[in-house]
Amino acid sequence: MLKTIVSSKGRILLPTLLRKQDRIEPGDEFTIERLDRGEYRLVRRAPKPNEGALDWLLACPEKGFFVPIESESTGAL
C-alpha cells in the first residue's frame, strides 16, 4: 500500500511508482467519486478518439515536409 498527502492547496500527489506503472502523464484527467465518508475512488478518464491528433499534425517539422511520390495506378489490376 502506498501513502500520499494532501497539500495546502488541496492537491494529491500520485506516487512516482504508480505514475510510471500506469504511464500517467501531466495533464491526464481523472474523475473522483465519493463512496462514503473518507472513501473515494479515483478513475483515469479514457482519452477521446483522436485526442491530440491535431497537435501531432501541427508538430510537423516544416511546411512541405510531406512530398507525394509518383506511383502506378491500381486501377489496371
Order of alpha helices (4+ residues) and beta strands (2+ residues): alpha-beta-beta-alpha
